[in-house]
Amino acid sequence: MQVEALSQAEREDALDGLPDWDYEDGRDAITRTFTFDDFNQAFGFMTQVALLAEKANHHPEWSNVYNRVEILLTTHDAGGLSSRDVEMAQAIDALVE
Ligand SMILES: C[C@H](O)[C@H](O)[C@H]1CNC2=NC(N)=NC(=O)C2=N1
C-alpha cells in the first residue's frame, strides 16, 4: 500500500502528540530509547514490538544493549516520516504505559 511522507504541518502535529519521541532531522525519523530492569524485560518488549510490526507490515530500525532498546521509525517506501510511523509509535507507547 502506497503511503506518503507527512507534510511539515502534519509532522509538527504528529510530534506534538508524541512527547516521548525525538525527531531526527537528517533521517526524517523519530527515535525513542526504552530502558528496562534487565535483558529479559527488554527482549520481551522487543518481542511485542516485533508482533506489532509484522501485523502492520511496518518495521522498526532498532538496537538493543542489555536492558536498553533504541527504536527509530521512518517509512522507507515514503522516504521519510509517514502516518505509519505515528501509528506504530502510538502502539509502542501503549505497550509501556
Ligand atoms: C514490501 C514491504 O511491504 C515493505 O518493504 C514494507 C515493510 N516494512 C516497512 N517498514 C518500514 N519502516 N518502512 C517501510 O517502508 C516498510 N515497507
The ligand as an ORCA input file, in Angstrom:
! r2SCAN-3c Opt
* xyz 0 1
  C       7.468     -4.926      0.875
  C       7.068     -4.437      2.236
  O       5.686     -4.355      2.330
  C       7.630     -3.065      2.519
  O       9.010     -3.081      2.250
  C       7.362     -2.538      3.927
  C       7.863     -3.424      5.046
  N       8.185     -2.693      6.263
  C       8.478     -1.400      6.242
  N       8.910     -0.784      7.327
  C       9.252      0.497      7.331
  N       9.682      1.075      8.457
  N       9.172      1.225      6.205
  C       8.742      0.706      5.059
  O       8.670      1.408      4.054
  C       8.357     -0.656      5.054
  N       7.901     -1.227      3.961
*
